[in-house]
């Protein structure tokens, strides 16, 4: 019996192992639907609703479960295809833009033109200006402080 069968068997095993590794280790380009910050604050169920207003702006509506930090605010940005800030939407306090008790529903107004030209929405959480919470789970930008969600 010939021993040359081992070469194709090893090659096939290497290819299969490579395919399995690539499919499990590569980060998906699609932003996650849930983000958890270091204090436990969780953003989920983000959607973009149309409005009946004259300017036809959009609303970013999301669920927020509060973590350990109190007095949280969000800095919200519309980003281009390289995740650079294309439009600074503004800073929004949870107390003013969210309703509910345990799990809050937050509505953030977005300009229609900015939204249509954006590729993603970036959200930074902070309780003290200049001290940003780190994204623990979910898609974030290069330094881990801005949660990234797709807009289209």
N, C-alpha and C positions, 0 to 999 in steps of 0.2 A: 504494500500500500504506500502511495506517495505521500510525502509530507508537505507538498506544495498547497494543499487546501487551507493551511493555517494562515497564509498571507491574505487571501480574500476575506477570510473570517475576521481577522484583526482589522482590516480596512473597513468592513461593514460595521463592526462594533464601534470603531472610532467615529464614523460618520453619525451613527445613531446617538452616541454619547454627546457629540457636538450639537446635534439638533435639539436634544433634550436640554442641554445646558443653555443654549441660546434662547430657547422659548421660556425658560424659567428665570434667567438672570437679566435679561434685557428689560429696561424700564419702558413701559408703554408710553407712546407719545400723547395718549389721551389723558387728560387730567382726571384725577380721582373725583368721585362725587361726595366724599366726606373728608374733612380735614380736622385733625385734632392738634391743638396747640399744647405747649409744655405744661400749662396749668390745668389742662383737662377741658378747656373750652372747645366745643365741637361745632363745626359748621357742616350742615348737611342739607340735602334736598334743595339745592340752588336751582332756581328757574328764572326765566326772564319773561315778564308779562308786559303786554301792551297796555297803554292807557288811552282814555278818551279825551285827554287834555288837548288844548290847541297846538302845543308844540309836539304832540305825539311821542313824548319821551317814554322810555322803557322803565320798568321796575325790576330790580334784582331782588327777588324774594327768596329768603333762606330761613332755615331752622337753626337756632343757636341754643345749645345747652351750655349753661354757664359752668366755668371751672372754678378754681380757687380765688382768682383775682376778682376784686370788686371794682366797680366804676370803669368797666371796659369801654373802649372806643375802637372803631375800625377806620383805618385809612383805606380808601378804595380807589383803585386805578384801573383804567382800561388800557390794555397792552397791545403792542403790535405783534407781528409774527416772530420777533426775536425776544419777546417778553420785556421789551423796553417800555417805559411808561409813555403812552400816546396821549392820554388825557387823565389829569388828576381830578377825579370825581369829587373828592372831599373827605372830610373826617366826620364820622357819625357816631354819636353816643348811643349805647344800647338803650339807655333810659328814654331817649327821645324818639328813636326810630324802630323800636321793637315793642311787641305786645305779648302778653302771656305770663305764665308763672314759672313752671319748671323748664319747659322748652319754649323758647321765645320764637316768634315769627317776626323777622325784620324785613323792611321794605326800603330799599335804597334807590333813589331816582337816578337814572342814567340818561344823558342826552342821546337822542336818536342817531344823530350823525356820528358821534363818538362810538356808539355801540355798533353801528353798521360797519365801521372801518376797523374795529378791534378784532383780535383773535382770541384774547383771553381777558379775564377779570382777575386782578390781584387784590388780595385783602390782607392787611397788616393789622394785628390786634395789639393793643397797648392799654395799660392803665395809667402810666405816667408818661407824658410826652417825651419822646426820645428813647424810651426803654421798650423795645418791641419783644413780644413773645415769640419763641422759636416754634416752628411747625414740627411737631413730633411725628405725625402720621399724615400721609397724603402728599400730593404734589406741591412743591414749593420752588421758589426761584433760587438763584445761585448761592445766596447766603443763608437760606433757610428761614427767613423771617416773613416772607410774603406767600400766602397760599394762592395757588393758581387754579383757576377754573376756566374751561373753554366757553367762549361766547357763541360759537357756531359749530 
